Amino acid sequence: MNEKILIVDDDEILRESLSVVLQNRGYQCIQASNGRIAFELISGQEFDVVISDIEMPELNGIALMERANELQPRLPFIIITAYATVETAINALRKGAFDYLTKPLNFEDVYLKIHKLLNHRELVTENQILRQELNNQYNFNNIVGKSPAIQRVFEMIRQVARTDANVLISGKSGSGKELVARAIHYNSSRTKGRFTPINCASIAETLFESELFGHKKGAFTGAVADSDGFFKAAAKGTLFLDEISETPLTTQAKLLRAIETKEIIPVGSNLQEKVDVRIIAASNRDLTEEVNQGRFREDLFYRLNIVHIRLPSLSERPEDIPLLVNHFIQNFRGQMNRNVLGVEPEVMQLLIDHRWRGEIRELQNVIERAMIFCQGETITLHDLPHELVPSTAHHSSISSGLTLKRAVQQFEKDYIHRELKKHNHHRGKAARALGIGEATLYRKLGNEK
């Protein structure tokens, strides 16, 4: 505990006593006899907390706090006052004080307030760091892709994030619909609110209304307590309704009403409750066709489809596959603590040519698996799932018409060359991977340099 506290008071006995108490608790204390001296100290160094009397010569506590905040905007103040009136305390808090104390001081109370303040500041700092990490993680500028198709998506995200409009995202399963929804949320004015994702396909039809709008205790069997539901959980934030096409028709009308009126009625209640939520929906089905088939309400479709973002499939942007592959390798390299740097050219070509039915999610899974099995610095065909690689790619180039002995020798040499390539032609590493001595490796390669 090395937190530095500035104690400002023209009462020397109080300053000394408070310093001794706090130093015994592990804090570093510096004293100032008036506001002017305190401001000079704040101008030249950083403090974690300032405890200041209000009534002091030259510069009072409130004025000191206001001037100090110009230099260190987040420097917290605890104000001491001999005038135990509500007005004095409220004025100090309105001016930006974290808390206040009244004379005569209870030193244990002072310590508890400082402890509370520092814990609060640490929690706020952690939340700010986590929020920044989220912002960085879901910043659309960091979403991988340079193709014209994905660049159009980026531009739509930029524009729609500035608004509160409902958004409908369509695309195949695994194409990154939730990632786009998060990018919209974390680049919008609602970034301080929660992003609440729901997979509509995972909710039982009988519980759909309760899950969305909440319920009151005793509303149905098993409702042993009040529940807020997803709409209230996402208050001031964004509600992401994934696989919206799976919403039961019986619930769609109530969902439409909640979106239009920004009000919900929990199950078992007759009272309407206001909700401030932005709606982003997603579907891997063609909702227009779902409307035509009578499985989705047309009015709900139009209410959700204020802005439509269609995500291109990987087959529409093959030039992004190398970027995605390298992006996944970078991510998994840190997670797995592996020194994999890339993929062999034939592997990259195979990945570009492959038809990715599971889209980006499938590609990511393939790279993760390859990283597990890769023994060198580059991923080879042998590290990929067997079903991904054509059978001919696994065959060595053994000539026909050879004796068994010569065929075995040729296969052995081909295999050694693959291991050498995998280990960047480091013969020592290749020999260890093959389970043979380096001298044996040299002998098997013959006169090759």
Buried (B, 14 or more C-beta within 10 A) or exposed (E): EEBEBBBBBBBEEBBBBBBEBBEEBEBBBBBBBBBBBBBEBBEEEEBBBBBBBBBBEBBBBBBBBEBBBEEEEEBBBBBBBEEEEEEBBEBBEEBBBBBBBBBEBEBEEBBEBBEEBBEEBEEEEEEEEEEEEBBEEBBBEEBBBEBEBBEEBBEBBBEBBEBBBBBBBBBBEBBBBBBBBBBBBBBBEBBEBBBBBBEBEEBEEEEBBBBBBBBBEEBEEEBEEBBBBBBBBBBEBBBBBBBBBBBBEEBBEBBBBBBEEBBBBBBBBEEBBEBEBBBBBBBBBEBEEBBEEEBBBEEBBEBBBBBEBEBBBBEEBBEBBBBBBBBBBEBBBEEEEBEBBBBBEEBBEBBBEBEBEBBBBBBBBBBBBBBEEBBBBBBBBBBBEEEBBEEEEEEEEBEEEEEEEEBEBBBBBEEBBBBBBBBEEBBEBBBBBBEBEEEEBEEBBEEEE
